[in-house]
């Protein structure tokens, strides 16, 4: 069984090394922006079909709770744009369903608690304004859509900030680097802002690249980027690409932390090391450097016997913890967990103690952690638990986290915020298998059975960018790591031998 896991790990690595963009799920939000901005781009019909195939039962799009607002706004706006181009009744019907879903889910005032996703405070008001402009234009033409009342700007968004950013762009003044990833929020003001997109697009974003191009045709490198990045999903695009640095750093660090020996090609390690500059590295081309990707890459390199100086992390240290980006709105516990791992890989330090204490202070009363980069508390809790365990600190916090995980296992052996998932179960199993507690072994074994029984289908999107997304290889690596850790504990392995499905029954 262990040999099988090693082979799965190496197969994943081989596929990852040859993929220039990374394995990331298609995004409703991002795809709808291309429908609006670049209808002449090859794959347009596939993008429209993707939107028509993806609505929920109420006609909206996206995840539960507030996670559905931005994709529903984006898809509805994209379909209204397409309807005004074509007059197609099926497109109009889908757009009407989207308009109704907005008021059905969140009421006419769009009362919603917005998730802490990327640039949500400007992306939502940008789309609200665009939808209202469509409705006004259609009404002027005598077309009134069911549910097509004008929308307010939800609480927690910043239309004034969006207006100021648009003015900066119109005046030719510099924009903050992090805005490039969400440049489409600026509307027509995004056209030709700053440097032109290259072969990797602009801001690591298909939508931002399309906004800069503003309908431009020909053989522009930005168009070639969009043609390439939409090929994997038949016209639909991911929320960000290419994200190879992020994908490789996470996969390698996950295997290293689980003690799973893998042979990593030298060129992969060389490329990671070469990306590290004075400010660290970015998760993908066109993104600013950040402490999260930097520390994960540093840990991965150290685990492969390629330690790199930690000086590039110094500028991110503020008030006893590390920020992901300078001047960020909210700190991240998982960024600090990854920094703690990188620090400990280079030996004990006073800073590591401060970071561990800060992580402990962010724990919720029930024993869990939550974070800005992921919808699930199981991701944040596992990251914090494993970092604290590796540092030898936070025993009380770790014990509380263990109790919370044990108390929240579902009857089928899984874990999950909204439903039991492969990914969240993998995080819980990793914690239980590392706990060293006999009482945790049975729960870990039941979780492993769930992992082995997971069908060969897409994993639900749980990661934060502008929209929720799934990093496919990273999720599969977490499952491999969980099973490897569990099978290293003799009692879990023995329990699993009795509980796991027969080979013919496995679909994972």
MARTORFI-23650 format. One record per residue: residue in three letters; x, y, z of N, C-alpha, C in turn. Coordinates in steps of 0.1 Angstrom, whole numbers, plus 5000, padded with zeros to 4 digits. Atoms other than C-alpha are relative to their C-alpha. Layout:
N
AlaXYZXYZXYZ
...
REM end
This chain:
508
Unk500849885000500050005000500950135000
Unk499149895000502850245008500650034987
Unk499449995014504450174974499050074991
Unk501049945008501150264958500050165002
Unk500049864998501150604975501250074994
Unk498849945006504750674965499850014985
Unk500249995014503750594929499150114996
Unk501049905002500750824931500750145001
Unk499349874997503051104945500950034988
Unk499149975011505551064917499350024987
Unk500949975012502851054890499650145001
Unk500449864998501551384904501150094997
Unk498849915002505051534904500350014985
Unk499750005014505651424868499050094992
Unk501049925007502351584856500250155003
Unk499949864996503051904876501250064993
Unk498849945006506551954861499850044986
Unk500249975015505251954825498950094998
Unk501249915002502252184831500450145002
Unk499549864999503052554824499050095008
Unk501049924994499852674841499549965014
Unk500550064987498952444870498649954998
Unk501350075000495852234877499050075009
Unk500949924992493152474888498650004994
Unk501450025005489352454885499650134992
Unk500549885007487452684861499250085009
Unk500649904991485952994876498850064993
Unk501249945005482353114870500350154999
Unk499749865000483453464879500950044989
Unk499049965010486453484857499549974986
Unk500550045014484853304827499050104995
Unk501149915003481853544828500750144996
Unk499449875004484253844826500549994986
Unk499550015013485753704794498850004990
Unk501249995008482153664780499750144997
Unk500349865002481654034785501150074992
Unk498949925005485054164776500649964986
Unk499450045012486253954747499249894993
Unk500850105007483453784727500649954988
Unk499350055012485753744697501149905003
Unk498950104996488253524716499549864997
Unk500450145002488153164704499549935014
Unk500550064988486152954729498850075006
Unk501149924994483353214734498849915002
Unk501250094998480552964728500249915011
Unk499850094988482152724753499850085013
Unk500249924987482253004779498550035003
Unk501449984998478653084774499349885004
Unk500650124996477652724776500449965014
Unk499550034986479752684808499150085010
Unk500949924991477652964824498649945000
Unk501350055001474452814812499849865007
Unk500050134994475352474826500250005015
Unk499550004987476452584860499150065011
Unk500849944989473552754879499549905010
Unk500650084989472252624912498549994997
Unk501450025001468652524917499250135000
Unk500749884999467652884925500450104988
Unk499649925012469253014892501350085002
Unk498849934997472353164909501249914997
Unk498850075002475953054908500950015013
Unk499049994990478852994932499649925013
Unk500050084988479252854967498950055010
Unk501049964990477052874998500350145006
Unk499849874993476453185019500450114991
Unk499549885008478153505007500949964989
Unk499150045011480453304984499350004987
Unk500750015013477753294958499750144994
Unk500449875006477253674954500950044988
Unk499249955010480253764933499849924987
Unk500250075012479953474908498650014994
Unk501449985006476153524905499950144993
Unk499949875006476753894898500749994987
Unk499150015012479453814873499349924988
Unk500650085010477553544855498750074994
Unk501249935004474353744854500350124990
Unk499649885008476154054840500549954986
Unk499550065013477953834814498949964991
Unk501150045008474753684802499150114995
Unk500749895004472954014801500750074988
Unk499349955011475754144779499849924988
Unk500250085011475453844757498650014994
Unk501449985005471653884755499850124992
Unk500249875007471954244744500849994986
Unk499350025013474354124716499249914991
Unk500650105008472353834704498449995000
Unk501450014998468753864717499549865002
Unk500450144998468753484724499149985012
Unk500950024989465753384745500649925012
Unk499450084989467753114764500950085008
Unk499149914992470353374774499250095009
Unk500849914992467653614786499449925012
Unk500650084989465953334806501049975011
Unk499050034990469253244824500450135007
Unk499749874993469953614831498950035010
Unk501249974991466453654846500149915012
Unk499950094988467053344868501150065009
Unk499049944992470253514880499650125008
Unk500549884993468553834888499049965011
Unk500950044990465853654907500849935012
Unk499250064989468453454926500750105009
Unk499449904992470153764938499150055011
Unk500949964990467053874956499449895008
Unk500550124992465953524966501049965011
Unk499050044991469253454983500350105011
Unk499549904991470053784999499050125001
Unk501049894998466854004996500350114991
Unk499849885009466354324976501150095004
Unk499049914996468854504997501449935000
Unk498850085001471554234991500750005014
Unk499450014987472054185028500849875001
Unk499250125001474953945029501350035008
Unk498649994994478153885049501049964990
Unk499050035011480853915023501249925006
Unk498850074996483653655026501350094997
Unk498849935002487253785028500849954988
Unk499350045012488053704992500750124994
Unk499249905005490353894970499250114993
Unk500649885006489254244961498550005000
Unk501450015001485654164969499350145002
Unk500549874997485154524982499950094988
Unk500149925012485654664947499449934988
Unk500550085011484654374924498450005001
Unk501550004999481054364938499450134996
Unk500749885005480254734934500250024985
Unk499749995014481854724899498949924992
Unk501050085007479454444889498550055003
Unk501349944997476454604907499750114990
Unk500249885009476954924887499849954986
Unk500150055014477354724854498649944998
Unk501350065001474154524861498950114999
Unk500949895000472254844869499950084987
Unk499949935014473455004836499349924990
Unk500750085009472154704817498550015002
Unk501549994997468754724834499450134995
Unk500549875005468455094827499950004985
Unk500050005015469355044790498949924995
Unk501150095005466954754786498650075003
Unk501349934997464154954803499750114990
Unk500249895010464755244780499649944986
Unk500450065012464255004751498749925001
Unk501350064997461054874767500149855004
Unk499850144995462554544779500150005015
Unk500050014986461754474815500149855004
Unk499850144997463154144829499449975014
Unk500550044987461553954857501150005011
Unk499049994990463354034889501150104998
Unk499049905004465254314872499950135006
Unk500049874992465054584899501550045002
Unk498649954998468154804904500549955013
Unk499450064989470554664929500850115009
Unk499249914992472054844959501549955002
Unk498750054996475754824969499949945014
Unk500150064987475954574997500950065010
Unk499249954989477354675031501349925000
Unk498750065000481054615033500850014987
Unk499349975013481854714997500450155000
Unk499549865000483655034988499950064986
Unk500149945013482255204957500950134999
Unk499249885000484155524967501549964996
Unk498750055003487455334966500149964986
Unk500050045015486555184932500150134992
Unk500049885008485855534919501450075000
Unk498749944999489155664932501149924991
Unk499150085009491055374915499850034986
Unk500349975014489255444883500650144996
Unk499449865003490355814885501549994998
Unk498550015001493955714891500349944986
Unk499750065013493855494860499750104988
Unk500349905011492155764838501050115000
Unk499149905000494656014849501549964997
Unk498750065004497555784840500949995012
Unk499250014988498755764876500249855004
Unk499650134997500355454891498949945010
Unk500950084992498055184906500849915010
Unk499350104992498954964936500249874993
Unk499750125007500554644924498949905001
Unk501050104998497954424939498750024992
Unk501249975007495154594919500149934986
Unk499950055013496554444887499349864998
Unk500750135000495154104896498550014998
Unk501449985001491654254897499750124991
Unk500149885008492054524870498750014993
Unk501349995007488754434854499050085008
Unk501049924992486954614883500050144995
Unk499949865005488054944867499250034988
Unk500849985012485854894837500850054988
Unk499349945012486855094805501350065004
Unk498849944996489555264826501249915000
Unk498950105000491554944826500749994987
Unk499450025014492254964789501450065000
Unk498649955002496054994783500650065012
Unk499449954987496855064820501349945002
Unk498750054996500555024828500649914989
Unk499350085010502654754811499049914993
Unk500850095008501154544784500149855004
Unk499950144997500354174790501049934991
Unk499150095008502953924779499549864999
Unk500450145003502953554773499349945013
Unk500750054988501753504809498950095005
Unk501149914997499053764807500350115009
Unk499849894991498554044832499449975013
Unk500550014987498254024869499649855004
Unk500350144998498053644867498549974999
Unk501450015001494453684857499550014986
Unk500649985013492553614825499050124999
Unk501049895001489853874834500850135000
Unk499249885001492554144841500650024987
Unk499450005013494254054809499050054989
Unk501149965010490954084789499650145002
Unk500449864997490154414806501150104994
Unk498949925005493554554796499950014984
Unk500150005014493054444760498850074995
Unk501249925004489554594758499549974987
Unk500650045013488454394728501050004989
Unk499050005011491754424709500249874994
Unk499850125008492254164682501549994996
Unk498750025006495254054662500849895007
Unk499150104995498253864675500750055013
Unk499449954988498854034708500349895009
Unk499650104990500753824734498949975010
Unk501150024990497853874758498949914995
Unk501050085006495453714734500549854999
Unk499450135001497753414729499949935014
Unk500150054986497853374767498649965003
Unk501450044997494053374769499649884992
Unk500350125008493753124741500649875006
Unk499350114994496252894759499349965013
Unk500550034986494752924794498649955000
Unk501450055001491152854782499949864994
Unk500050135007492152534763499649885009
Unk500250124991492052304794498649975003
Unk501450014996488452374802499050034989
Unk501049985011486852414767499450144999
Unk500449865001486652794769499950065014
Unk500049944987486252844806501450025005
Unk498649974996489252984825500049995015
Unk499850004986490652954860500050145006
Unk500049874994490553244885501450064999
Unk498749955001494353274882500949904992
Unk499050085007497153144859501050094993
Unk499550134995499853054857500450015015
Unk499750004985500352954894500949885003
Unk499150124998503152704890500950015013
Unk499249994987505252844919499249965012
Unk500950034989502252824942499849855001
Unk500350145000501452474931501249915004
Unk498850084997504952334932500450025015
Unk499649984986505752494966499149925010
Unk501050074991502552354982500249854999
Unk499950155002502952004968501249955007
Unk498850044995506551974977500150015015
Unk500049984986506052115012499149905007
Unk501050104995503051885018500749865001
Unk499350135000505051575009501150005010
Unk498950004990508051685030499550005014
Unk500549994986505951765061499549865004
Unk500550134997504451415058501049895001
Unk498950095000507851255055499949904989
Unk500250085012506951115021501250034990
Unk498849985009510251065001499650004986
Unk500249995015509951184965501250054994
Unk498949955008512451244938499650124992
Unk500449885006512151604928501150044989
Unk499049965010513851704895500850135004
Unk499249884997516751944900499550134994
Unk500449875006515352194876498850065007
Unk501249944992512152234897500650075012
Unk499449934989514252314927500850124996
Unk499249885005516552544907499150114996
Unk500949905004513552724893499450075012
Unk500549944987512052774928501050095006
Unk498949924994515352904942500250134992
Unk499849895008515753134912498950115001
Unk501149914999512353294918500150095012
Unk499949934987513353414953500950124998
Unk499349875001514353784951500150065014
Unk499949934988514954044978498750015008
Unk501349994993511254054986499349865000
Unk500650135001510653684983499649964986
Unk500550045013508653524955498550015000
Unk501450005002505153534941499549864996
Unk500650135004502753244936499949984985
Unk500150015015502453324899500550124993
Unk499549895007503653544872499050125000
Unk500949895000502253894875499450045014
Unk500449974987501453874912501250065008
Unk498949954991503454064939500549895009
Unk499550094990505753874962499250005013
Unk500850014988504153754994500749905010
Unk499350084990505253595027499549855000
Unk500650135000502953295022500749904990
Unk499350085010504353164990501549995002
Unk498650004997507853265000500449905011
Unk499750094989507853075033499849864996
Unk500250145004506352765017501149954991
Unk498950045009508952764990501349985008
Unk498850024992511752815016500049875007
Unk500150124993510452525036500249884991
Unk499950115010510152305005501549984996
Unk498650005003513752394995500849945011
Unk499250054988515152325030499849855001
Unk500350144998513351995031500749914989
Unk499350075011515051894998501550025001
Unk498549984998518551985012500550124992
Unk499649885007518552324994499650125008
Unk500449894992518252575023500450144993
Unk499849865006517952945012500050105012
Unk500149914989518553245035498650065001
Unk501449954997515453385052499950155000
Unk500049854999516353755048498850064993
Unk501149945008513653805022498750005008
Unk501249994992511053745049499950115010
Unk499949904989512254025072499050114998
Unk500849885001510154305057498549975003
Unk501350044998506954105063499749995015
Unk500250024986507454095101499550135006
Unk500649884994505154335120499349955013
Unk500850024987504054335157499949855004
Unk500050144995505053975165499449904991
Unk500450105010503653815133500450054987
Unk499649975013504053815096498850044992
Unk501049965009501853995071500249924987
Unk499850065013501153825037500550104990
Unk499649885009501454155018500250125009
Unk499949874993502554495031498650074999
Unk501349934999499454695042498849924997
Unk501250085002497054405041498950035009
Unk501249964992493554445054499949915013
Unk500150104989493554125076501149915000
Unk498950095000496353905088499549864998
Unk500350145003496553535079500749915010
Unk499450104991497153255104500849904992
Unk499350105007498153015077501350054994
Unk498749955004500753245063501049995012
Unk499050014989502253255098500349865003
Unk499750144998501952885101501149954990
Unk499050045010503952845069501450075003
Unk498749934996506553105081500649935012
Unk499550074988506852915114500749874995
Unk499450125005507652595094501450044994
Unk498849965006510252785074501150045010
Unk499149964989511852935105500649885007
Unk499550114993512052605123500849914992
Unk499150085008513552435093501450055000
Unk498749945000516452665097500650015015
Unk499550004986516852615135499150095009
Unk500849934990515352755167500350154999
Unk499849864999514853135170499050075008
Unk500949934992513253395191498750044992
Unk501149965009511053505162499049894999
Unk500950115001509653155159499149995012
Unk500850004988508553165195498950105000
Unk501049895001506753495189498949964990
Unk501050045010505053365158499149895005
Unk500850114994503953045176499050065010
Unk500949944990502453255204498950084994
Unk501049935008500653475179498949914994
Unk500950105005499153175162499049955011
Unk500850054989497953045195498950105004
Unk501049894996496253375203498950014990
Unk501049995010494253355171499049895000
Unk500850125000492653025180498650045005
Unk501349974995488853035184499749925012
Unk500350074987487252925217499749854998
Unk500350145002486052595201501249914997
Unk498850085003489652495192500450014986
Unk499749995014489552575155500750134997
Unk499649875006491252845134499350024987
Unk500549975014489953015103500950104994
Unk499049925007491753205076499550074988
Unk500549925012491453455047500349934987
Unk499750065013492853215021499349874997
Unk500750135002490452925025498750015008
Unk501450004994486752875033499949915011
Unk500250104990487252575055500950025013
Unk499250004988488352585092501049885001
Unk499150124999489952245087501350024993
Unk498849965006492552385064500950085010
Unk499349914991493552665088500449925013
Unk499750084988493352425118501249904998
Unk498950095003495552165102501450074999
Unk498749935002498152425091500650055013
Unk499549954987498352575126500549895009
Unk499750114991498352245144501449944995
Unk498850075004501152095122501250095001
Unk498949904998503252415124500450005014
Unk499750004986502952425161500749875005
Unk499450134997503752055164501449994996
Unk498750005005506752095143501050095007
Unk499149914992508052375164500149965015
Unk499950054986507452185197499350105009
Unk500649904992505252475209498449984999
Unk501450005001501552535216499349875004
Unk500650124996500652215234498650015004
Unk501449984996497452355249499250034988
Unk500749975012496352495216499849884991
Unk500150125008497052165198499049915006
Unk501050094993495051975224498650044998
Unk501449945003492052205219499649974986
Unk500350025014492352165181499649854998
Unk500350145001492351785185498649975004
Unk501350034994489251785206498950054990
Unk501049955010487452005180499949914988
Unk500050095012488451785151499349875004
Unk500750124996487351475170498550015001
Unk501449974997484051635179499250034987
Unk500749965012483251735143500049904989
Unk500050105011483751415124498549964997
Unk501450045004480651315104499849855001
Unk500250154999478950975106500649924990
Unk499450085011480450865073501550005001
Unk498649994999483950935086500750124995
Unk499449885007484451265068500050125009
Unk500149874994484951625078499750104989
Unk500249905010483751935061499150115006
Unk500749894996482352285066498549994996
Unk501450015005479252235044499649864997
Unk500250145003479551875035501349935002
Unk498750084999482151595039500750014987
Unk499249995012484951645014501349925002
Unk498750065000488051465004501150095006
Unk499049904996490151775010500050025015
Unk500049974986488951865044500249875009
Unk499750134993489051495055501549985001
Unk498650025000492651485045500750095010
Unk499449914990493451785067499849945014
Unk500350054987491751625097500849875003
Unk499250124998493451285092501450035002
Unk498649964998496851455090500250045015
Unk499949954986496251615124499949885009
Unk500250114991494951295140501149904999
Unk498950095001497751085126501350055006
Unk498849944993500351325140499850025014
Unk500349974986498651355173500749915010
Unk499450094991500151045188499149955011
Unk501050044989496950975208499349874995
Unk500750135004495550615208498550034997
Unk501449985003491950755209499750064987
Unk500249935013492550945177500149904988
Unk499750095011493550635157498749954993
Unk501250065006489950495151499450114991
Unk500649905009488750835138500950024988
Unk499149985011491850865116499749894990
Unk500350115009491150515102498750024992
Unk501349985007487550595094500150124990
Unk499849905010488650915077500849954988
Unk499350065011491050715056499149924991
Unk501050085008488250485045499250104991
Unk500749905008486350795033500950054989
Unk499149965011489450915014500149904989
Unk499850105010489850584997498749974992
Unk501350025006486150574988499550124992
Unk500449885007486050924973499949974985
Unk500150025014484750914937500950084992
Unk499149935009486851024908499350114993
Unk500749885005485051354905500750135005
Unk499449874996485951724909499950025015
Unk500149964986486751844944499350135001
Unk500749874998484452124957501050115002
Unk499149894998486152464955499950065014
Unk499949954986487252594989501050115002
Unk498949914998490252814983499650144995
Unk500449865003489953194982500950064990
Unk499449905009490853414953498950104998
Unk501149915002488353644937498749915001
Unk501150104999486053334935500649885007
Unk499550124994486353004953500649914989
Unk499450095010488552754934500649885006
Unk499350124996490252414936501349994994
Unk498750045005493952354932500149855000
Unk500250155000493551994920501249925005
Unk498850084996497151864924500350025015
Unk499849984986497452034958499149925009
Unk501050074992494251874971500449854999
Unk499750145001495351534958501349975008
Unk498850024992498751574974499750005015
Unk500450004986497051645008499449865003
Unk500550144998495151315004501149905001
Unk498850095000498351124996500750015013
Unk499349984988500051285026499249945012
Unk500850054989497151195049500149855001
Unk499950145000497150835039501349955004
Unk498750044997500850815042500350015015
Unk499949984986500850955077499249905008
Unk500850094993498050735088500649865000
Unk499550145001499650415076501349985007
Unk498850004992502850505094499749975015
Unk500450044986500950455127499549865000
Unk500350155001500750075133498549985003
Unk501450024997497350095150499050054990
Unk500949945011495750315123500149904988
Unk499850095011497250085097499249875002
Unk500750134997495749775114498550024999
Unk501449975001492349935118499650024985
Unk500349975014492450055082499949874992
Unk500050125008493249705069498749935002
Unk501350074997489949585085498850084994
Unk501149925003487849885075500050044985
Unk500049945014489049995040499349914990
Unk500750085011487049895009500949914992
Unk499350095009488149614987500550074988
Unk499549925011490249724957499050024989
Unk501049985011487349674933499050115004
Unk501049904995485249914955500650145000
Unk499349874999487850194955499850084987
Unk500149915012487250494932500950125001
Unk499149894999489750734946501449974995
REM end
